[in-house]
Amino acid sequence: MTFTWTTIRVRDLDQSLAFYHDLLGLPIQERFGPPGHEIAMLGPEEGTRLELIAAGEDLPSPPAPTLSLGFAPEDMGQLLAALEARAIPTRPMSPNPSLQFYFLDDPDGYTVQLVEYK
């Protein structure tokens, strides 16, 4: 199996899993480690994964102001409706007529970029 990953440290692993797995739909491939030091790997079997490492309250705020995590959801309309239902604001931007971005913050303040190709 070959894959790459991006690692981010999170304050509350369960809260981050609710965001990345339950809301954005990233599959959980693994979750391991003792309480307070758990790690979760999310993403497809093959390809890029997101590694979440429980950091507790040691995480600065904002955690990484220059980091942006990008995703291209299969059903942007459904995802935007789910974000609105949870009162999670998005910041839309369209650099050209064939591309739409929506920026939002995850539970720890990391910038998440959703992209829709029109």
Buried (B, 14 or more C-beta within 10 A) or exposed (E): EEEEEEEBBBBBBEEBBEBBBEBBBBEEBEBEEEEEEBBBBBBEEEEEBBBBBBBEEEBEEEBBEEEEBEBEBEEBEEBBEBBEEEEBEBEEEEEEEEEBBBBBBBBBBBBBBBEBEE
